[in-house]
Amino acid sequence: MADIVGYNDQHVPSSIDPNAPVGTAPRITSQTPRTRLVDAAIKSIPVVRPIIGREMDKEIVVCSVENFMKSYLPFVASADALEGAKAILKQKNLITENPLRFTEFPKRSTQTEWGTSEARAFGPLEDIAKAIGQYRFPENIPPRNNYNYRICGTTTITSEIEGSTHKNDACFTSDSPDQKTLAETGMAVPMEFKLKGIERVKNNNQVVSGNVQIMNEDIRRMFTFGITIEADLVTLWYHSRSHSAATEQFSFVEKPNLLIQVFMAFMFGTPEQLGYDPNVTLEHEGHYVFTFPSKQGDSLNTTARRFRTVDTIADYRSINITGRMTRIFLVEELDTGLPKAPQFVLKDVWLEKDAHTERELQTAIFKDIKDFWEGNSLASDDESLEAFKTLNANLVDSEDYKKYFLEIVADYSGRTSKPKAYGSTPTRGLLDDRYINPTRPITPLRSKFQTPDSLPRGTHNSVHVEPTSSIQEAPEPPPRDYLQKKQYRVVFKEFCTPVGDLGTLGEVVDVLHQLLTPLQLFLCAGWVHRDISSGNILAYGSAASGWQVKLSDLEYAKKFPPPPGYMPAADPKTGTPFFMAHEMLTHYQIYDDQAKVPITNTPASKPVVNLGDPDEYAPSKKRSLDVAKPLAIHNFQHDLESIWWLLLWTMTCRVKHAPSQLWASTIFHNSGQISHDRRDCFLVDIEQTLRLKLEDSVKILAKPMNFLRHDMRFAFEERQTQGRVDKVGAYAVIHAKFYNFFSSLRRNYGTGWCDISLGDGRIDVAADANGAPRPVPPATNAPANGPLGNESTTADQVAAWDEQNATRASKLPVTDDTAASAISPAQAPSPAPVLSPARLPKRHFEDSNDSDDSESDIEVAETSKIQTNLMSKLMSVPGPSSSKRQKQ
C-alpha cells in the first residue's frame, strides 16, 4: 500500500463557449476543492440566507424533469400506478379529463384567477396529495410511508440547533397533524410557493436555506429534496454532499401527471430513499445511535457494533450542503455487557468516492515508516535523512511511534452519494441573481457575515460568524466536476484536546514541539500531511500529567514527491486557510526558477537586488503582487510552515492582548485568497512589529519567530534555485531548523511566557464614547523575561541563535553508549525527551540561567545531547550560511 494515494487533481483549462446561454457555467474538471468554511453559528436562517444563496449557487446543476426523476427520486410510478392514483383523484372530483387538469387549477396562473393569497391559491394541493396518498400499490409494495403533505406557512419549526426562525409554506413530514409545531428532523421535503415568477430567486433561496438547516440539524440525512412553485411553474430540488440538482421548470397545470408522480415518490418512498441513513437512528432524548455493520475478514469489524452519542465535540452550522461536513462526537458503545459503557470518539465525514479512508492511509503510512527504517525504501540510504533515522530508530523498532497517532477501534465506509443526472449542466443564477440581473454587476460585495478573522475552523464546537467589513470574493464558475462522495465513520480510542483549545502558551509550544516527531517520520516515509491546523493537532492527557501529541485527520495526506509528469492544480485549496503555507495560498513557488531572484516589482531601470536588500521587501501596498511560475506542490516544508502560522496565531490572537489581536486580524482570514498583510508577514522582517504588538512577556519570542520565518523563506529559494524541490533529502535542513527552534525556546528565551493564559481568539475590545470598538489598553506591568529581554536585534544575535544548541551541548562529552540510553524508551521519560518537553519534570525548564553548573541546565543538556549531536551532523548539509543570514 505504499503507493496507495495517487495524484489526480490535474487542472484542465476550461473551454468556454461564447454562445452558451446566460447563466451557464464553463466546464472545468478537477478534484472537488475544499470550500471555505463559513459557520452560521447562532444566526437565524433568514439572516444568513443571502450568504447561503451565494455559496450554494455554485453547487447546482440543472437537468430535465425526466432525468431528475430517474436519477434522484425514490422511484418513478408506472403507468398503471399513475392511472390508479388518477382514478382516486377523479372520484374526489380533484381532476378532470380532456384536457387533463386539476379541478382547482384549470388554467395557468393569472392574478385574476389565483388572487393574491399564497395560502388560498396553493391550498388545494393538500387535498390532491391526500387523495394520492390513499392509493395502494399491488401487494402493498411499496407500502405507504409515514410522510404526509402539510400546509405550514404559519407553523413554528423546532430544531436542536440555532437558527430555525424560518417557516416553509408546505412540506412532507412525518410529524402528526395534531402537533402544533414541526420538527426539523421530521421534515422530508420542504416546499415554497410564490404567485409571481419574478420572485423565483427569492423562492429558491427560501427552500434551499431550509434544506441547509435540515442537513445541519439531522445527522441521519444523507440528502434532501425540495419543491418550489412560482405561479404554476414547478422546480424539483435535490441536495447531497456531492452536489445539488434542480429541474427545468414545468407547469403542473399543463402536466399534472408529473406532479402526481412526484407526490407518489415522496409518499411511498422508504426513509432511506428519502435521504435517511438506515444505520443512524434518532432517540427521543435527542441522542443518535450509529450502527457499524460487521465485515467479514476485517479484524476491527468482526461483529456489528453500536455507538450512542453522549456529547458533541466538534460541529458547526455550515452554509453550504456540499462538502465533507465533518462532525465529531463523544460516544459510548452499547451492547458490551460492561457495568459502564466504554467511551470513544466518533468522527463522521463525507469523502470523495475514490478517496482512501483514515484507516487505509494510516496503515499505508505505518508500512512506509517501517520500510524506511528496515532499509526497504529508496530513501533508506539517503545520507541527508541519517540523523532522523538514528534519532527515531528506537521509536520505530518498539512501534512506540504509533502513539503519535490516534488508535482506530472501528470504521465503516457507508453509502455513496448519487451521481449527477444525465445531461446535467452547472448553472449559475438560481440563487444569486447577480448572474441574471444586469443591473447588479458581478463584483465583490461587502458581506455582513464572515467567519471571524481570529477563529479558525476546528478550534471550538462552533465558530461564530460576526459582522465584519471584509470583502467577499466575486462569484466564480464551478471549478470541478461534482464527484460522488461516500460516508465514512471512524471510532478512535482517545478523547483529546485540540491544540487550539489548550490553556497556556507553554502547553501549545510543548505539543507543537512533540509534533516534529511524527512529521520527521512523515519526511522519512515520504508523506505530507497537507492540513496542519489547530483542530487536527491534538493533545492527549492533561496539563497535570503531561500532554502527548496526536496527529489526526490523515484524509488529505499524500505521497511526496508526486509521480513523474504530475501537474499540480492551479487552485490547490488543501488546508485550513488560517494556517496554510504561503505558497499554497498564492498557488505558486516563491522564487522564479529562471530569474533565481525573489519576486518583486523591480523597475526595469533598477538592477536586480540580491537577497538581503532592505528595499526589496519594503512593505508597500503599491508593489506588484505578481507571482512566478511554476505552480507549488504541497511539500514537507509547507507542513512545517503551518506550525509556524499556528504558533503565530496562538501568541497573537489567543493571547488576550488587544494590540496583537488587532494586528493579527489582518493576517488570519478564513479565505483562500492571500492578503497584502498576510503576504508581507511571511516575506518581510516582522521582528520589530512583533515587539510592538505582542504582550510584554511574549515579546521575547519575536526574535526566534522572525529567524524561523527567514529560514523558511531562504530554504524555499535554496531548493528551487538548486532544482531540488522534489528531493526528500532537501527538506532535512529546514526540519533541523524547526527542531532547534523548539529546543531553544525554553532554554534560551526564558519561561515567563509559558504560563500566559490563552483565550478563544476573539478580539478583546471595549467601546468608546460613541460606541465604536477600541482596543483595551495593554497591560504594562508584565516584565520581559529571558537573556535577551527587549533589546533590538543584532547580526551577532541572529547568528548565535543557530549555534546556541551546539555550543551548549559541546561542553558535555557524547559517547555512543550515552547516546543510545538518552533516546531509549525504556530509560527516558519519552522516546525523544527534548521533543516531548511536557513529559519532563517542570524544573527542567524553569531556570533560564546559562551557567554551566545550573542544575536544570545540566539536566536539559543530558537528555538532549545525543539529539543535538545528531542535529549538528545534519546541519552540515549545505544550507543557509550564518554569514549570509547576518546580512538580513
N, C-alpha and C positions, 0 to 999 in steps of 0.2 A: 504493500500500500504506500510505498514511498512516493509514488507519483500520482497519488490519489486526486490531487487538485490540479485542474487544468487552467489555462489562461485563455478564456474565450470571450472576454469583454472587448472585442475588437470594434473600433469605431468605424462605421461605414458612413461616408458623407451622404447627406440627404439629396434626393433628387426631387426638386420642386417643380411641379407643373404650373406654369404661369396661367394656364387656362382652367385650373382647378376652381371649383365653386368656392365662394366666400365661406369661411369657417372651416374649410377642410385643411387639416394639418399635413405638412410634408412627412414622409415616412423616413424614420431613422431607426436603424436596427442596432441594438446594443443590449448589454445586460441591464436589468432593472436598476436604475440608480437609486442610491439612498436619498430619500427626500428629507428636506429639512423638517425636523420635528417641531411643531408648534402645539403647545398644550393649552386647551381651552380653560383648564382649571375650574374655577367656580363661576365663570361667566355663563350667562344663560344662552340658550340656543339662538333666540332672536338677536342677541347682541353680537355673537360671533358668526352669524350666518353669512355676512358678506365675505369674511375671510375663508370660511368653509367653501363658499362658491368658487372663489379664485383658486383654491388649492385643488378642489375636486374637478374643476372644469377640464384640466389636462389629463384626467384619468378616463375619459369617456370615449367609447366607440359607439357608432351608430350602425344599425343593421335593419333589414326588413323585418316586418312583424312575423312573417312566416319563419325566417331563420332564427329569430329570437325565441319563438315558441318551441322550436325543435331543440335548440341548444340549452335553454335555461329553465323553461317551465317544468314542473314535475312530470307532466305528460301532456299530450295533445289529444283531446277527446275525439274518438272515432265518429264517423258519420252517423252510425246507429245511436251512439250515446248522445250526440248533439240533437238528433231528432227526438230522442226520449225527453231531454230537458225542454225542448221547444214545445212538446206536447203538454207538459205541465204549465208552461207559460201561457199557452193558448187556453187551457182550462180556466185559468185565473184571469183571462182577458188582459194579459200583460204584453201580448204580441199579436200582430196582425199579419195577414198574407197579402201578397200582390199589391204593392211591394212589401217585402218583409221588413217590418218596422216594430219597435217597441211602441206600445199604445200611447204612452205618455211622451214619446219623442218622435212624432210623425214627420217633423221637418227639421232641417238643420237650424242651428241656433240663430235667433234674432232677438233683440231686446224686447220687441213687441210680444213675441211668442213666449219667451222664457222669463221675462221680468227682470228684477234687479236683486233678488234674494238667491244666494247660492244654495242655502238650505232647502228652499222651496223648489228651485229648479232641478237640483240633483237628488232630491229626496226619493223619487220613485225608484232609484237604483237599489234601495234597500229591499223593496218588495220583489224586484227582479232577482236579486241574489237569494232571498229566502226561498223563492219558488225553485230556482235551480238547485238549491241545496236539498230539496225533497226528492230529487231523482235518486234512483238506486241502480248501480251497475249490476249486470248479471252475476249471480252468486256473491253479490256484495263485494266484488273485487274490482277496483279498490273501494274500501269502505268509506263512508262519510267521516271526516275528521272532526275535531272539536273547535274548528275555527269558523266564526260567523261574521257576517258583514254587520258593521255597527256605525251609525252616524254619531260623530263625537266632536263636532265643531266647538262645543262649549264644555267639553269634559276635561277635567284635570288629568294629566298624565303623571303618574308617580314613578319615581326612579330611586335607586340606591346611590346614584352618583349625582353630582351637582349639575344644574343647568336645565332641567326639564320644566321650563316655564312655557314651552310652546304647546300648541294644540294642532291636531290633524282634523281635517274635515270628515274623514271616514277611515275605516280600517277593517281588515280581517283580524280578529282577535280571539284568543281562547278564553278571555275573561267572561264571566257570567253577565248577561244583560242586566241583571239586578244590581251589579256593582255600580256605585256612583262615580268611581274613578277607574282609570285604565292603567294597568301596569305595563311599563315599557317592555318587560320580559315576555308579556303575552301577546304583543303586537307583531303579527307575522308580516302584514303588508299595509303600510300607511298609504293614505290617499289624500290628494289635494285637488280642489276644484276652483276654477275661475270662470266667470261668464264671458270674459273678453280675451281674445287671442293675444292682444298686446301685453297681457300680463303673464305671458308664458315663462319668461326668465324668473320672475318672482315666484311663480308656482313651482317651477323646477327646484329652486333653492329651498323652498319650504319642505318639500318631500325628501330631498337629498339630505338636508341638515337633520331631519328627523331620523333618517336611516343611519347617519353618522352617530347619533346619540344611541340608537339601538345597538349598533355594533360595539360601541364603547361600554355600554351597560351590561349586555348579556354575553357572558363568556361562552355560552353554548353556540352562539351564532357563527356559522361558517360563511354565510352570505345572507343577503336580504333582497326583498323585492319592493317595488313601489309602483303606484299608478298616479299619473297626473292627467287632468282633463281641463282643457280650455275651450269653452263653448261645447262643441261636440267632438273635438279632436283629442284623441287618447294617445298617451305615451306610456309605454311599459318600461320599467327600470329594473336592473339587476346590479347588485354591488357585491364584490368579493375583495379579498386581499390582493388579488391579481389585477383586476380592472373593474370598471363599471361599464354597463351597456345600456343603451336606450334605443327604442324603436323609432322608425319613421312614424309620423303621426297617421292615425286612421280615424275615420268618422264612425263612432259607434251607432250613429243614426242610420247611416247608409250600409254599415257592415255589422249588424247586431250579432251575427254568428261568431265573429272574433271575440266580442266581449263575453259571450256565453261560454266559449271555450276557456277563456282566461279565468272567469269566475269558477268554472268547474275544476280547473287545475288547482286553484287555491283552496277549495273546499273539500277536495278529495285527495290531495297530495299528502304523503306522510310527513311527519315533522322533519325527518331528515331531508326530504325533498324540498321542504320549505326553508331549509338552512340550519336546522337544529342538529347539533352534534350528538349522535346516539351514545357516545362514550363520556358525555358530561351530563350530569343531572343537577337540577336546582332543588335544594331542600327548602322547606318552609322558613327556616331560620335565616335564609339568605346565603347559606354555605353551598359551595359547589363540590360535587364528588366526581373525580376523574377516574375512569377505568382504563388500566393499561392491559390490553389483551395479551394472552400468552403467545409465545412464538417458538415453534419447535426448533431445537438446536441452538437457541440463544441462552447463554448461561445466566444472563441477568433477568430474563423474562420467561422463565420456565413455566410459571403459573400466572394467571391473571391477578392483578393487584389493584387495590382501590385506595385512593388518597382523598381526604376531605380537607378543604381549605380551612385554615384557622385564622389567618390574617393575611393582609396584602402587604407585600414587601415593596414592590415597585409596579406602579400602574399609572396611566395618565389618560386624560381625555384628548384623544387625537382629533384633529380637524380634518383628517383625511382617512378614508377607509382603507385605501391601498397601502400596502407595506407589511412590515414584519409584525407589528403590533405586539411587542414583547410584553408579557405580563409575568410577574414572579410572585409566588405565594409561599407562605409558611403552611405546610400541610401535615396532617397526621395520617399514618397508614391504618386502614381498617382491616378487620378480619385477621389480626395477628395472634389473638389469644393471649396477649400480654396484659398485665394489670393496667399498665399505662401505655397508651399508643405512642410508638416512636414517631418523632417529628423529623421532617426533612424540608428541603426547599425544592419547589417545583417551578420550572420555567416553561412557559407556553409561548411559542413563537411560530411564525409562518416563514418558511424558507422557500427559495426557488425550487421548482420541482426536481431539478437535477443536482441541487447543491448537496454536499456531504454534511452529515449531521455532526453535532458536537462530539458525540462518542466516536464516530468514524475518524474525525480529524484528530482527536486526542490519541486514538490508537495509532494512527499513522505517524504522528509527531513522536510518540514514545518509541516507536520502532526505529525512526531515523536517529533519535538520540542514542539508542543502544548501538546502532550500526556505526555511528561515528566513533564512539569510544571503543568498540570492538575491532576497529580497523576495516570495516566493511563498506565504508563510504569513500567516494572520490576525494572528499575534503579531509579524510582522516590524516593524511600526511602533509597537510598544509602547515608549514612552519609558522605562519602568522597566527594560527589558532592554537599553537602548542601550549601557551601559557594558560588559556582557558581549559584546554584538555587536561592539564595537570591539576589545575585548581579544583575542577569538579569531578575528578576521577573517582574518589571515594563515594561521592554523592550518587554517581551513576551506578557504580558497582553494587552498592547497597540498595539501589532503587529508591532511596530517600528523595530523589528529585521529584517523585510523584506527589510529594506533599505540597509542592508549589502550585498544584492544580487541584481543581475540585474533584472529589471522588463521585463517580456516577453509580447510582444504585439501581436505576431503571430508566428506560427510554422507550419511546414509541413514535413511529412515523405514521401519521394518520391520513385523513382524506386529502385529496388533491383538488385544487380549485378547477372549475370548468374552463376549457379553452374558449377563447373568444369565438363568437358565432361566425359562420362562413359569410364572407362578403362585408365584414365589419370595417368601418373607416374611422380612424381617430378624428374627432370633430371638436372644434372649439366654439364657444359662444352659447352653449345651452345653459350655462350658469353664470358666465362672465360676459355681460352684454357689451363690453368694450370691443369684442370681436365682431359684433353685428351692428353696433350703433356708431355711425361715422362721426357723430357729434362728441363722442367720448374717445379721444385718441388713446392708443395702446402705449402709454408711457408709464414710467414708475410713479406709483401713487403712494401717498402717505397713509400708513396703516395705523389704526387705533390700537391694534393688539399685535404683539410680537413677543416671543419668548424673551424674558429679561436678560440683559447682557451679562449679568453676573451669575446666572444659574444654568449650568449645562444639563442636558438630558442625562438622567441616571443618578442624580445626586440625592433626590428625595422621592418620597412616594408620589408627589405631584409637583411639577414645575409650573409655577403660576405665570399667567400672562398678565402683564401690567401695561398701562398706557405708555407709549413711547413715541418719539418723533422719528423713529427710524424709517428709512425709505425701503419699501418692498420692491422686489425685482419685478420688472415688467413680465407679463405672461409670455411664455415661450411654447413652441410646438412640443408635443410629446416626444422625448428623445429615446424611445425604446419600442419594443415590440410586444409588450404586455405578456410576459412569460407566466406560465402557470406557477402556482405556489402549492406547497404541501404543509400540512400541520406537522409540527414537531414538538414533542413534550419530553422533558428530561428531568429526572429527580436526582438532586445532589444530597450528599450526606451532611455537608457542613452548612451551618447558618452563619453567615459572615456579615461584616460591616463594610460598606463601600468606603474607599479611601476618602471620598468626598463628604463622608459623614463623621470622620474621626474628629476627636475633640480638641487636639492641640497640634501646633505646627510640628513639634518634635515627633509626635506619633506618625504624622504624614511622611516626614523625612525618613523615619526608620522603615516604614513599609515600602516606600519608593526605593530605598537602599536595597532592601531584600529583593525587590523586583528585578534587579540587574541579574540575579542568578538564573531565573527562567529565561530571560532574554539572551543571556550567554548560551544557554542550552539551545535556544532557537537559532542563534547565529551558527553554532557548530553543526546543527542538524539541517540547516538550510531552510528555515521557515521565517516568515514575517507575520506578525500578529495583525496589523493594519487597523486596530481600533483600540488603542491605549487611551483610556478615559477614566474619569472619576467614578464611574459606575461599574467598570469592568475590572478594576484593580480592587481586590477585596482583602479584608483583614480578618483572619480567623483567630479567635481567642478573646482577650480583653486587655485593657490598658494595664491592669494589675498583674496579670500572668504573662503578658507579652503577646505581641501580635505576630502571626505567621501570614505572610503574603500569599494570596491565591490569584493566579492569573486566569481569568474566566473569559467567556464569550469568544470561542475559537471559530465561529462560523465564517469569519472573513479571513482567516489565516490562509496563506498560500506559500507554495514553494518559491524560493529565490536562489539563483536567478531564474527568470522565466525561460521557456524553451527557445531555441533559435527561431528567428522570424516573427517572434511575438510583437504585436503592435499595441501599445497601451491606448486606453480610451482617452479621448480628448477631454472628457468630463468625469474623471475618476472620483466620484463622490463616495469615498470609503473612509469612514471615521466619524468622530464626533467633532463638529466644526470648532468648538472651543479649543480642542487640543490637537487639531490636525496640523501636520507639519507644513511649513511654508510652501514647499514645492507641491504638496498635494492641493493646497488652496489655489495656487497660481496655475497648476497643471503642468508647469514647465520646470526644467532644471534651472538652478540659479545662474549658472555660468554657461556662456556660449562656447560650444566645443571648437568653433572656428576661431573666434577672436581671442579666446582664453583670457578674457578680462571680465570683471563684474559688469552686470547690466546697468547702464546708466545713460542718461540723456546728454552725453557729452557733445557739445557743438563741434562741427567739423573742423573749425579753426583751432581748436584746443587739442593738444596732443593727448593720447590715451594715458591716463594716470595709472600708476602702479598701486597695488594693494597697500593701503595704509595712508593714502592721501586723504586728509580730513574733509576736503571739499567733495570728495567722490560720493560720500553718503550723507552730505548735509541734508537734514530733514527739511525738504521743501515740497510743498504740495503742488508746486507748478512743474515739478520734474516729471518726465515721462514715466509711465508705468508699463512701457513696452517690455515684453518678455521674450526670452530667447528660446529657440528650439535646442535640443529635442524635448519631447514630452517626458515628464517624470514618471518613473515606475516606483511603486512603493518598495522601499528597501529597509535595511536594518536600522539605518540612522533615523529614518522617519519615525520608527517606534520609539527610539531614544529621545528624539526631539519632542514627542508628545509628553514624555515625562517632564521635560523642562517646562513646557507650557502648563502642565498640570501643577507643578510646583509654583510657577509664577502666579497662576490663578489663585492658588491657596494663600500665598503670602500677600496678595494684593486685594482680592475680592473677599476671601473668607476671614481675614483678619479685620476686626471691627475698627476700621480706621478710615474715615471718610475720604481724605486726600488720595489714598491708594485705591480705594474703591472707585472713586470718580474717574481717576486716570485709567484704571483697567476697564471701565465700562466702554471705552472707545476701542479697546483691544479685543475683548472677548464678545463675539456675536454668534448667535445661532444661525449662521448663514454660510453657505458655501462660497460666497464672494469675499475676497480679501479686501480689507480697507487700507487706506493710506497709513493709519496709525498702526495697524497690525503689521504691515509690511516694514515700516520703519523700526518697529520693536525688535524685529529679527535682524535687519540689515544694518542698523545704526547702533553705535555705542549707547547703552542705556544706563550706565552706572550712576552718573550724576543725577539722572532723572529718578532712578530708584531711590537714591539717597534723599532726594527731596520729598518723595511721595510715601515711602514706606513708614510704617510705625517705628518709633525710635529704636526699640530693641531688635527690630528686624533689619534695620538699615545696614548692619554689618554684612548681611548676605548679598548686598548689591554687587559687591566686587566679584565674588565667585560666580554669581549668576551671569554677570556680564562676560567673565572669562569663558565660561562654558558656551555661551552664545557665540562668542568669537571662534572658539574651537570648532563648533559645528559648521559655521559658515566657511571656515578655512578648509575643513575636511571635504565639503562639497566641491570646492574649487580643485583641490588636490586630485580627487578621484576622477573628475571629468577631464581635466587637462592631461591626466596620465592615461585616460581611456580605461579606467578600472572600475567604472560604476557597477558592472555586473560581476565583479570578483568578490567572493565572500570574504577572503582574507583582507581586502581593502578596508573593511569595517572594524577590524580588530583594534586599531589605534583609537578610534572615537569611543569604542566600548571601554577601553582603558581610561580614557579621559573621564567618562562618567563614573567609573569605578573610583578613580582618585578624587573626583569632586565630592562624592558622598562620604568617602572615607575621611575626607579633610574637614567636613563641616563642623562637627562637634569638637574635634581636637584642635582646630586652628582658628575657629571663629566663635568661640565661646559657647555658652549654653543658655544665655539669657533669653534667647528667642524660643527655646524648646517648649516652655510652658505657656506660651501665648495661646489663649483660647481662641477657637475658631467659631464663626457663625455660619449661617446658611448661604452667605453670599449676597444678601440684599444690602443695598447701599444704605449706610447709616446717615440719614439726613434729618434735619429739622426744618421748620417753616419760618420764613422771615415775616416781617410785619405785614407784608402783602399776601402772605400765604404761599409764596413761591418757595420751592425747596432750596436749602442751602446746606453745605456740609457742616456737620457738628465739629466745633473746634477740636483739633487733635490734642491728645494728652502730651504734656511736655516734661513730665517728671520721670519718665522711664529712661534710665541711662543706657547708653550703648555698651555692649559687652564684647569681650574678646580682645585679642592682642592688637588688632588693627584699628579698633574704635571707629571714629567717623572721619579719619584723615583721608585726604584725596589720594587717588591712585597714582602710583609712580611706576616707571618701567621696571625698576628692580622688584617691586612687589608683584607685578604681573608675572615676571619670570620665576619668582620664588614660589608662586602658587603651584606650578607644575612640579617643582622639585622638592616640595616640603615632605611628602611621604617618604621618598627615597632617602632624604637627608636624615630623617628621624630614625628610620629603620636601619640605616647603615651603621649606627652606633652599637647595634646588637649583632652578635655573630649569628649566622644562619647556617645550619647543617642539614643534611638530608634527613637525619633522624628526627630532629625537632620539627623540620618542615612537615614530615608525614604526620606527626602527632598533632600538629596545630590544626589540621583540617580533618582529623579523624572524627566521624560522627560519634564514635563510642567514647571519646575522651574530651570532646569540646561541647560547649553549650548548644552549638548548632553546627551543621556541616561546614558552614563558611561563616565563622563568628563575625568578622567585620562586615559581611554582607547582611547580617542579621543583628544589628546593634540593640534592638529592643529585647533580645534574648539574654544579653549580658547584664550583670548587676549594674544598677544605675550609676554607682560610684565610678564605674569605668569611664564615664563621660562627663562627670561634673567638674573636674579640675582642668581648667584651661591653661594652667601654668606649663611653660615649655621646659622647665628644669628637668635635667636628666634623672634626678633622684625622686621625682614625683611618683608616688605610688600608683596613681591612676594612669599616669603617662606610661610607666613601665608595663602595666597590665595590658593596656591597649596595644602597645608595640609587640608584646609577647604573643598576643593572639593573632596579630595581623602580619607579622614579619615575613612569613612564607608567601603570603599573597602579595605583599609589597615587592618582595624579591621577584616573584613571577611577573608582576606588572612592570617592573623596571626592565626586565628582559623584553617584554612586549613593546615597551616604549622605544626600544632600539630600532623598531621597524620604522622606515622613513616616514616622516610626517612633518607637521608644522614645527619649525625650529624656534628655540627660545629667542634668538636674535631677531627673527622676523616678527615674532609676537611682540617684542618690546616696542617696536615702532608703532604698534597700534594704540 
